[in-house]
Amino acid sequence: QVQLAESGGGLVQPGGSLRLSCAASGSIFSIYNMGWYRQAPGKQRELVAAITSSRSTNYADSVKGRFTISRDNAKNTVYLQMNSLKPEDTAVYYCNAARVRLGVQLDYWGQGTQVTVSS
């Protein structure tokens, strides 16, 4: 079992930056693949960025070159640095921890943090 707690959301002007943090507890953080997802009103939840236990990363095309995901296993924390924010980045951002155990996909979610990009 993993508990996840996001922080760092807020209101920012277009072109600004935010850094989201997701603190994990309850299990061995380093073995989990971590991801940031977002869900805008009326839209499906989508993957924004992910980082594996071996630190490979991938990004949605819409955020490539603007967002950076990283992890600090010593602090049991994953980060999402968001630069050059656009109004279309407005959404609730969720942290996800995932792993496969005995052939079963395990997924854990945080409660989400609101990011609003507006002038």
C-alpha positions in Angstrom: 0.0 0.0 0.0 1.2 3.5 -0.9 -0.1 6.8 0.3 0.5 9.8 -2.0 0.2 13.5 -1.2 0.5 16.2 -3.8 1.4 19.8 -3.2 2.5 22.9 -5.0 -0.5 23.7 -7.1 -2.0 27.2 -7.4 -2.8 30.1 -9.6 -0.1 31.3 -12.0 0.0 33.6 -15.0 0.6 32.4 -18.5 4.4 31.9 -19.0 4.9 31.3 -15.3 6.3 28.3 -13.5 5.2 25.9 -10.8 6.8 22.9 -9.2 4.5 20.1 -8.0 5.6 17.6 -5.4 4.3 14.2 -4.5 5.4 12.7 -1.2 4.9 8.9 -0.9 4.7 6.8 2.2 3.9 3.2 3.2 6.0 1.2 0.9 9.4 1.0 -0.9 9.2 4.1 -3.1 12.2 3.3 -5.3 10.5 0.2 -6.9 7.5 2.1 -8.1 7.1 3.7 -11.5 5.7 7.2 -10.9 3.6 9.4 -13.0 1.8 12.8 -13.1 -1.7 12.8 -14.7 -4.1 15.7 -15.2 -7.8 16.1 -15.7 -9.4 19.2 -17.0 -13.2 19.9 -16.6 -15.1 17.8 -19.0 -12.1 15.9 -20.2 -10.6 12.5 -19.5 -7.6 12.1 -17.2 -4.4 12.1 -19.3 -0.8 11.2 -18.7 1.5 14.2 -18.4 4.8 12.7 -17.5 6.2 9.5 -16.1 9.5 8.2 -14.6 10.3 4.6 -14.1 12.1 3.0 -11.2 15.2 3.1 -13.4 14.6 6.8 -14.1 13.6 6.6 -17.7 11.1 9.3 -18.5 8.4 10.0 -21.0 6.2 13.0 -21.6 3.0 13.9 -23.4 3.7 15.8 -26.6 1.8 18.8 -25.3 4.3 19.3 -22.4 7.6 18.2 -24.0 10.3 20.9 -23.5 8.3 22.7 -20.9 7.8 20.1 -18.1 10.4 18.0 -16.3 9.7 15.0 -14.0 12.2 13.9 -11.5 12.4 11.7 -8.4 14.3 11.8 -5.1 14.2 8.2 -3.7 15.9 9.4 -0.5 13.0 11.7 0.1 10.3 9.4 -1.3 9.2 12.3 -3.5 8.5 12.8 -7.2 8.5 16.3 -8.7 7.0 17.9 -11.8 8.7 21.2 -12.8 6.3 23.1 -15.1 7.6 26.0 -17.0 6.1 28.3 -19.7 2.7 27.4 -18.5 -0.3 27.9 -20.8 -4.0 28.3 -20.0 -4.6 24.8 -21.5 -2.4 23.4 -18.7 -5.2 24.2 -16.2 -6.3 21.0 -14.6 -6.3 19.0 -11.4 -2.9 17.2 -11.3 -2.7 13.7 -9.8 0.3 11.7 -8.7 0.3 8.0 -9.5 2.5 5.1 -8.3 2.4 1.9 -10.2 4.1 -1.5 -10.1 3.4 -5.1 -11.1 3.3 -7.6 -8.3 2.8 -11.3 -8.9 1.3 -10.4 -12.3 -1.1 -7.9 -11.0 -1.0 -4.2 -11.9 -1.1 -2.1 -8.7 -2.0 1.6 -9.0 -2.2 4.2 -6.3 -3.4 7.8 -6.6 -3.1 11.0 -4.7 -6.0 13.4 -4.0 -4.9 15.8 -6.7 -3.8 19.4 -6.7 -5.3 22.2 -8.7 -3.3 24.1 -11.2 -4.8 27.2 -12.8 -3.1 29.2 -15.5 -4.8 32.5 -16.0 -4.1 36.2 -16.3 
